[in-house]
């Protein structure tokens, strides 16, 4: 039950993070970055990180 709660909390945090990223407010975007650090990042960030790692190998 605790794991289910944790998963739901992470999903909610990711949703909040995505909403904040769309904001023009710099503080909101910084808050989004902090949320991503605690939750392991948003799905979009994970895809971008993988692309960056692939590009490093090619160089």
Phi, psi and omega in degrees: 000321179294323179295319179298317178298317180297317178298317179294321179296319178295317179297319178296317179297320178295321178296316178298317180300315179297321179295318180292326180298328181282357183277152175276349183283125182296321179296322179295320179293324177293321177297321178299318179297320179295318178300316180299324178296320182282329184264356182092011177089160177279167180298323179296318180295323180296320179294318179294320178298319179295321178295318180298318180295322178296319180293327179295323180294327183287333184283000000 
